[in-house]
Amino acid sequence: MKKLLTVLVALLVVVSMFAAKFPLTMEVEYDAGSATFSLLIDEAGIDISGDLSFTKSPKLNLLGFTQPNASLTLSFSMATWNSPSITLSEIRFSTPNFGFRWNASPYFINDYFAGVDSNSNPKLPYDVLKVDTKLLPGLELYYADLNNAEANKEASDVARRFFNDLVIVKYPVAGFNIFGALWKSNPANDADAYEWGVSANGTVDLGVIKPSVTVFFGMVEGATSMLNAVDVNLEASYSMAGVTLEPQFKYGENLDKLNYKSDSVASEKYVQVVTSYGLKVDPVEFAVKVTPKYKLDEATLTVKLDQVKVAYNTTPFTISAAVSNDNLLDASKKFTLNVTGKVVVDPVTVNFSGSWANITELATYTYLRADATVKATDKLTLTGMVNMVTDTGTLASGSESEKVGYRLQATYDYGGGVTSTFFFGNLFGPISGNYKHYKDPRWYVEFKYTTKF
């Protein structure tokens, strides 16, 4: 509750600061949030705590000011319950012919010039300005700071190059988005060169199929000279009588030298056809997916068996098994097996799964896992789980060398967001998809209140 009160006080302070000078409207923007109180008792002692969380950081949109077409967006965060922080994250304003949007944090613009990593984090380092114009609808200009300490009104470092940042221009043409960009290869080094690139992406309607086309060409700095960077990616999809064909042509060169590209952009050269087939005759489902792939630079052919899957779905029992292989043409590649299933007999639900890296060695499983839930009453829920591995190295960080993990849990729901939970076992998680095992079991009792908004 202290955290929630702090949030409200902070919001009132912000409103009062601006309300004294400008007539404005405030909008609070967030996806979802929750506040939690916990009384926890375990072997180590007793603790009470509170927590406030949002699926995304909330934003305060302040509209109005001296002109109706201006707005500020403030980001709210709280590292601890008594340290709220409100920072300026966005400014929008416009003139009769131009619109401006400045963002303190970078964001995705284009896979080649301003992309994201594998966790969707932006690659650009600093703030970004976007400009659009009514004089040429659709035209967008982006200016991204790559060196955030140049202009200072006193021109104290005129020996440096004047431009050390990134400029991107975007314009739509005939269903394609055309991008052009110019940037400094190393903003901190005046001796380094400027790099540039042009990309286009869109679809072509051929009637039966609509292939997607992505092309890129640029000049990037090599060890001793400028190099061509090229990317061509053609993809299509066609389905008939349960069969789906997804051909792809990919040719990439020197793309690793693009400093702010998305992680998904790679210097690969290949032709592949993802081929899949599905059939369903209740209660049985069958699916197969195969990917023949020819690597142009290596002149090698692989045939990946993405999966052969058979599922049996009835009430109250379902089970599926899937076999895969990284390359059917390589005898050293093993067939893997994954099995999942579920049994529902009210008030009991049981889930089970298993994974094997080599189908011929069933005794050496990656994991065997089962969990059960019993809705004993409207208020009382009992759960249990067992997780078994043959290699403890596959467990989450912090695990101890115990191959079998188990836990039992009882939760009583008082209503109104109030619950009590008793836990006993040595199994915790999942943590990023992996479970943690301890040698000795733990126990705890938790009294908890949660409200969502």
N, C-alpha and C positions, 0 to 999 in steps of 0.2 A: 504493500500500500504506500510505503514511503516513496518508492520509485514512481508510482502512478501519480501521486501528489506532486512530486517534483516536475513531472512532465507537464501537468496542468499549470503549475506556477510559471514554468519557463514559457509556455505558450502565451500566458497572460502578459508576461513582461515584454515579449516581442510585440504583441498587439499594442500595448500601451506606448511603446517607444515610437511606433510609426503613426498611431492614431493621433498623436499630439500635433503632427504636422500635415499629414495627408489623409484625405478621405479614401479608404480602400476597403476591399473585400478580402477576407482570408479563407482559403480552402485548405483543409488538411487531407493529404493524400497518402493512403497506405493500403496494402493488400489485405492483411489480416494481422492480428496481434493477440497476445495472451499475457496475463499476469498470474503468477504462481506463488503461493506460500507453501513452505515445506517444513515439517518437524521430523527430523531423521534421527533414528536411534540404531546404532550398530555396535560391533565389538570395540570400536575405537572411542565411542562416546556419543554425545548428544549434540545436535546442531539445529538451529533454526535459520531460515533464509527466505529471501524473496527474489523474484526474478521477473523482468519485463522483457518481452521479445516480440519482434516483428518479422514476418516473412521477408520483407524488404524494409530498408530504412525509411521511416515516414518523411514526407516532405510537406513543407508549409508554402503554399502558393499565395503570394501577396499581389493582388490585382488593383489597378487603378492608378494611384499616385496623381501626378499633375496632368497626365494624359491617359486616355482610356486604353491605349494600345501598348501599355508597358506592364511588365510583371517581374517579380522576383520569386525565386524558389529557394527556400532555406532547407537544408538537411539537418535533421535532428538525430543525435546519437547520445549514448550514455554508457561510458566505460564501467562506472560503478554507480550505485544508487544515488550518491550525492554529488556526481560530477556530470551534469548534463552539458551538452555542447550543441550549439546551433551555428552552422556555417553557411555562407552563401554558396550555392551550388549552380545557380543558373540565373541569367538576366536575359530577358527578351524585350525588344523595343523595335519600333518601325518608324519609317518616314513614308511619305506618299508613294515613293517608288522602290524602297528597299526594306527588307526585314532582316533583323539581326538576332542571333541567339549565341550567347557565350556560355560555355559549360566549364566549370572548374575541373571536372574529371573527364578524361578522354572516353571515347566510345567507338563502336564499330562503324566504319564508313565503307571500306572496300577491302577485300581479302588480300590484295597485293600491296596496298599503301597504308592502310590503317585497319589491321585485322585484330584477331583475338587468339589467345592461346587455347590449349585443349580444355581448359576450365572456363572458357568464355570471358577471360579477363582481357581488357583492351591492351594492345601492344604499345600504343603511343604513351609518352611519358608525362605530358603536361596538358594544359587547358586547350580548348578548341573553340574557334569562332566559325559560325556558319552564316553566310549571307545569301539571300535569295532576292530576286527582283521581279517586279510586275512588268518591267519593260520587256523581258523575255521569259515568260512563264516556263518553269521547269529547270531553268538554269540555277545551279547551286555552286557556291564557292566555299571551300573550307580552308581555314588557316590554322595549322597546329603548331604550337610552340615545341621545338626540339631543344632549344637552348633558352632557358627562361630567365636569363640575366644579361640582356644586351642593352636595349634602349633604357636610358635613365635620365633623360631630359638635359643632361650636361655633356653628352657625347664624350665621356671620359675614356673610351676605348676605341677610338676611330681606326686603329690599326687592324682591327678584326674585320673579317668580311661582313658586308652589310646584311646579307641574307643567310641565315643558318637554320632555317626552319623547313616546314613542309606546306605546300599549297596543292590543293586538289580541286579540280573542276569536274562537275557532273552535269550531263545533259541527256535527256531521253530522245532517241531517234528511232522511229519505226519499230517500236516494241523492244528496243535494246537500250540499256543504260551504258552510256559512253563516259569513261573516266580518263582524265589526264592529270598527271602529277609531276611536280618538281621538288626535289629535296636535297639536303646536304647529307652525304654519306656518313660523315662523322661531324656533328655540330660543334664539337669541342676542339677540332683540329682544322685550322685555316688552310692547311696544305691539301686537305682532301678535296675530292672533286664533287661536283653536283651530279646527281643521278636523276633520271626521268623515266616515265613509263606511261603507256596508254593501254587501257583494257576496255573490253565490251562484253556484255553478257545479256542473253535473252533467249527466246524460243523462236523456232521457225515452223509454221504450220504447213505440213506436207499432206494434210488430209488424213491418211491412215495413221501416221505418227507425227508427233510434235517434238522433234529433238531440241534439247537445250544446248546452247553454244556459249562457251567462255573462251576468249582469246586475250592474250597479253603480249606486249612487246615493250622492252625497255633497255636502257643502257645503265650498267652498274659497274662499280669500280672493282677491278681485279688486282692481283698482286703487282703488276707492272703496267697494265693498260686497262682501258674500258672494255667491257665484255657485253655481248648480247645476252639478254635474259628473255626467254620465250616460254609461253605456256599456251597449249591448245587442248581444250577439253570438250569432247563431243559425246553426249549421252542421249539415249532414246529408250522407249519402252513400248512393247507391243504384246498384246495378250490375245489368245484364241484357244478355245476348247480346253481351258484349264491350264494351258502352258503360257508362261510369261517369259519373254526374251528381253534382256536389258543390255544391249551392246554399248561399249564405251571405247573411245579412242583418246589416249592421253599422251601428250608429248611436252615435257618440261625440261628446261635447261637453265642452269645458273640461278634458279629461284631461291636457293639458300642464301644468296647475297642480298636479298631484299630485307632490310632491317626490321620492318614493322609489318610483315606479312602475317597472315593467319597460319597457325601450325598445320592446318589441313592442306596448305599449298606446298607441294613437294616436287622435286626434280625427278619425276618418274617418266618412263617411256614404255607404253604397253598398249595392247589391244585385248579386250576381254569381253565375254558374253555371259552375263549372269543368267542362268536358265533355271526356272523353277516350275514345279507342277504340283497341284493340289487336288485331292479327291476326298469327298465326304459322303459316306453311306452310313447313316446312323446305325449303331453308336460308334462307328469306327471312322477315324480321320487318318489320311495318309498324305505326307508332303515330302518332296525331295527338292533339293537346291544344289546345283553344281556350277562352278565358275571356272571354265577354261580361260587361261590367261597366258598371252605371249609377250615376253619382255623384249622390246626392240633392241635395247642396248646390250643385253646379254645373249640374245638369240636363244632363249630358253622357253620351254612350254611347261606350264604347270596346270593341273586339273584339281582344283580344290573341291572336296565334298563338304559343302557348308553344313548340310544335314540330310539325313534320311530319318523322318520322324513318323512314328505310329502312335496314335492316341485312341484310347477307349473311354468313352464318356457315357456314363449311365447315372442313375440315382439309386443308391447314395455314393457310388464309387467311380472315381476317374483315375486314369493312369496314362502316362505317356513316356516313350523312350525315344531318344535321338542319338544317332551315330554320326560322327564327323571325322574328316581326315584332311590335313593341310595340303597334301599332294598325293593323289592316287598313283602318280607315275614314279614316286620315290618310295622304294621298298622300306626305307628306314623310318618313314612316317607311320605312326601308330594310329589305329582307330580309337577314338574316344567315345565314351558312353555317358549320357546323362539321363537320369530317370526322375520323374516327379509324379506325385499322386496325392489324392485327397479322399477322405471318407467322412461323410456327414450323416450322423444318426443322432437326431435331436435328443438330448442337449449337448452331444459330444461332437467335436470336429477334430480330425486328425490329419495332419499334413506330413508327407515324408518325401525325401529326395536323396539322391546319391550321384556321385560323379567319379568316373574312372578315366585316367589318362591313357590306359592301355586296356582294351576290352578283353585281351587274352590273359590278363593278370587281375582277375576279379578280387583277389585277396588284398591287393595293394590299391586301395581306393583313395581318392583325393579327400572325400568326406562322405559320411553317412549321417543323415540328419532326420530327426522326427520331432514333431511338437504336437501337443494335444491341448484343447481348450474345452472345459466343462462349464456350462452355464448352470451351476447348481441351483440357484434361485434368481429372482429378478435382481437381487442386490449382490449376490456372491458369485464371483468368477474364479475358477481354478485353472491354472495353466502349468504345463510342464514341457521340458525340452531336453533332448539328448543330442550332442554333436560329437562325432568320432572322426579322427584323422589318423593317417599312418605316418605323416610327416608333420611334426610340430612347427616346422618352418613356414607352413602355410597359414598359421594362426596370426592374429593381430599382434602388433608390437606390444611388449609388456607381458606377454603370455609366459607361463612356466611350462616346463617339459612334461605336460600331461596330455595324453592322447584322447582322453574321454572327458567331455564336459557335460554337466547336467545342471538343471535348476528346477525348482518348484516355487510357485508363486500363488498367493491367494489375495484377491482384491475385493474389498467390500465398498459398495457405492452407497453413500448416505443420501445422495441427491443434492442438487444445487451446486455441483462442482466439487463436493467434498468426498474424498476417498481415503481408505486405509489399505496399505499393502504390506504383506509379510513375504519375505524372500529368503530362500535357502538354496545354496548351490555354489558351484565353482565356475559357472558359465556366464559370461557377460557379452553383450554386443547385440547385433553386429556393429562393427566400427569400420566404415568404408567397405562394407561387404564381408569383412572377416570377423571371426569370433575370438574371444579371449578366454583361455583356460588357466585356472590356478590349480596348484597341487591340493590345497586344502579348501574346503568349502567356506563360504562367507554367509552371513545372515544380516538382515536389517528389517526394521519396521519403519514405515513412513506414513505420516498423517499429512494429507495434501489437499490444498484448495486451488482450483484453477478456474479462471474466467477468461472467456474469449470475446474479442470485439473486432 
